[in-house]
Amino acid sequence: MTFKRSSDIYFIKSGESTVKYSIGFSIITFILGWWGVPWGPIYTIGSLYRNISGGKDITQEVLASLNANVIEE
């Protein structure tokens, strides 16, 4: 069975490397990700690529959510 989940959100300062946050997830994906049927190999390659390239930047979504919460209060 194949699962595709995201990790928690991590605050990465400007100029800071993302490796210390992604290395554990990359190792787990590299070892266990291939076994998922039928999408395991495809998701594994995509996840490893995303981790190596620095992850997914969701700064704008987080800021929009924070601003929406401030406006509601």
C-alpha positions as a Markdown table, in Angstrom:
| # | Residue | x | y | z |
|---|---|---|---|---|
| 1 | Met | 0.0 | 0.0 | 0.0 |
| 2 | Thr | 1.3 | 3.5 | -0.9 |
| 3 | Phe | 1.1 | 6.5 | 1.4 |
| 4 | Lys | 2.1 | 10.0 | 0.5 |
| 5 | Arg | 2.3 | 12.4 | 3.5 |
| 6 | Ser | 4.0 | 15.7 | 4.2 |
| 7 | Ser | 6.2 | 16.5 | 7.1 |
| 8 | Asp | 5.5 | 19.2 | 9.7 |
| 9 | Ile | 6.3 | 22.8 | 8.7 |
| 10 | Tyr | 9.8 | 24.0 | 9.6 |
| 11 | Phe | 10.9 | 27.6 | 9.8 |
| 12 | Ile | 14.0 | 28.0 | 7.7 |
| 13 | Lys | 15.9 | 31.2 | 8.1 |
| 14 | Ser | 17.3 | 33.0 | 5.1 |
| 15 | Gly | 20.6 | 31.4 | 4.1 |
| 16 | Glu | 20.0 | 28.4 | 6.3 |
| 17 | Ser | 20.3 | 24.9 | 4.8 |
| 18 | Thr | 17.3 | 22.6 | 4.7 |
| 19 | Val | 19.5 | 19.4 | 4.9 |
| 20 | Lys | 19.2 | 19.0 | 8.7 |
| 21 | Tyr | 15.4 | 18.9 | 8.4 |
| 22 | Ser | 15.1 | 16.7 | 5.4 |
| 23 | Ile | 17.9 | 14.1 | 5.8 |
| 24 | Gly | 15.9 | 11.8 | 8.1 |
| 25 | Phe | 12.9 | 11.9 | 5.8 |
| 26 | Ser | 15.1 | 11.3 | 2.8 |
| 27 | Ile | 16.7 | 8.2 | 4.4 |
| 28 | Ile | 13.4 | 6.7 | 5.4 |
| 29 | Thr | 12.0 | 7.4 | 1.9 |
| 30 | Phe | 15.1 | 5.9 | 0.2 |
| 31 | Ile | 14.9 | 2.7 | 2.3 |
| 32 | Leu | 11.2 | 2.1 | 2.6 |
| 33 | Gly | 9.6 | 4.2 | -0.2 |
| 34 | Trp | 10.2 | 1.7 | -3.0 |
| 35 | Trp | 8.1 | -1.0 | -1.5 |
| 36 | Gly | 4.7 | 0.8 | -2.0 |
| 37 | Val | 2.6 | -0.7 | -4.7 |
| 38 | Pro | 1.8 | 0.7 | -7.2 |
| 39 | Trp | 3.1 | 4.3 | -6.8 |
| 40 | Gly | 6.0 | 3.6 | -4.4 |
| 41 | Pro | 8.9 | 4.1 | -6.9 |
| 42 | Ile | 7.3 | 7.1 | -8.5 |
| 43 | Tyr | 6.5 | 8.9 | -5.2 |
| 44 | Thr | 10.0 | 7.9 | -3.9 |
| 45 | Ile | 11.8 | 9.6 | -6.8 |
| 46 | Gly | 9.6 | 12.7 | -6.5 |
| 47 | Ser | 10.0 | 12.9 | -2.8 |
| 48 | Leu | 13.8 | 12.5 | -2.9 |
| 49 | Tyr | 14.0 | 15.2 | -5.7 |
| 50 | Arg | 11.9 | 17.6 | -3.6 |
| 51 | Asn | 14.0 | 17.0 | -0.5 |
| 52 | Ile | 17.3 | 17.5 | -2.4 |
| 53 | Ser | 16.0 | 20.6 | -4.0 |
| 54 | Gly | 15.2 | 22.2 | -0.7 |
| 55 | Gly | 11.6 | 21.2 | 0.0 |
| 56 | Lys | 8.3 | 23.0 | -0.7 |
| 57 | Asp | 8.2 | 26.7 | 0.1 |
| 58 | Ile | 4.8 | 27.5 | 1.8 |
| 59 | Thr | 5.8 | 30.9 | 3.2 |
| 60 | Gln | 3.0 | 32.8 | 1.4 |
| 61 | Glu | 0.3 | 30.3 | 2.5 |
| 62 | Val | 1.4 | 30.5 | 6.1 |
| 63 | Leu | 1.5 | 34.3 | 6.0 |
| 64 | Ala | -2.0 | 34.4 | 4.4 |
| 65 | Ser | -3.3 | 32.1 | 7.1 |
| 66 | Leu | -1.7 | 34.2 | 9.9 |
| 67 | Asn | -3.1 | 37.4 | 8.4 |
| 68 | Ala | -6.6 | 35.9 | 8.1 |
| 69 | Asn | -6.5 | 34.9 | 11.7 |
| 70 | Val | -5.5 | 38.4 | 12.7 |
| 71 | Ile | -8.4 | 40.0 | 10.7 |
| 72 | Glu | -11.0 | 37.6 | 12.2 |
| 73 | Glu | -10.1 | 38.6 | 15.7 |
